[in-house]
Amino acid sequence: MLIYMTRHGETEWNKAGRMQGWKNSNLTEKGIRNARKLGEKLMDIQFDKIYCSPAGRARETAEHILCGRKIDLEIKEDLKEMGFGVWEGMEFEVVREKYADQHHKLWKSPHHYEPVEGETFGEVFTRVRQVLKEIVEDGKETVLIVTHAAILKTIYAIVKGYSLEHFWSEPFMYDTNLSILEYKDGAFSFILEADTSHLMT
């Protein structure tokens, strides 16, 4: 089984430097353009199914990747971004000033992070493991996942087996980056990691 994975395109809140999790903001022109570029790169891949986060930015990205192709798309609630509680919609600088300790822990010491009315990393890991299990059990051969940065990083941590302390290690999850997982003999392995070559054209 091959699992192609990407992050949504750049959004208005990404561009404005605002925290974005369960709340949504729309794709920018750049985000739309990059999603279409990824769609061109994947045009010859025969996907059996697409699994998408319920967020508008992810669904819009999936539509641009499809470029009019008719492929079964299933919304998976567990593919939504990590919930950041009261921080959502706030500018990064405001969060850094008002919640300095927890902001630092989120990015620099995630194993000590405690959310402010948001999700814990433990909750995110639980739902991501569950959705991966469901996708594998669906029995498709070649699929695409359209999701978010923290969810992709969670998948990386699960597959590579590294601790939460190293959650934000490279590679960086640029918008519309492409990773490919192979699931074979009960195990996952990466065959492509966070590729952005389609953005260079």
Summary of the structure (lengths in Angstrom):
residues: 201
radius of gyration: 16.3
end to end distance: 28.8
largest distance: 48.1
contacts: 640
relative contact order: 0.22
helix: 45%
strand: 19%
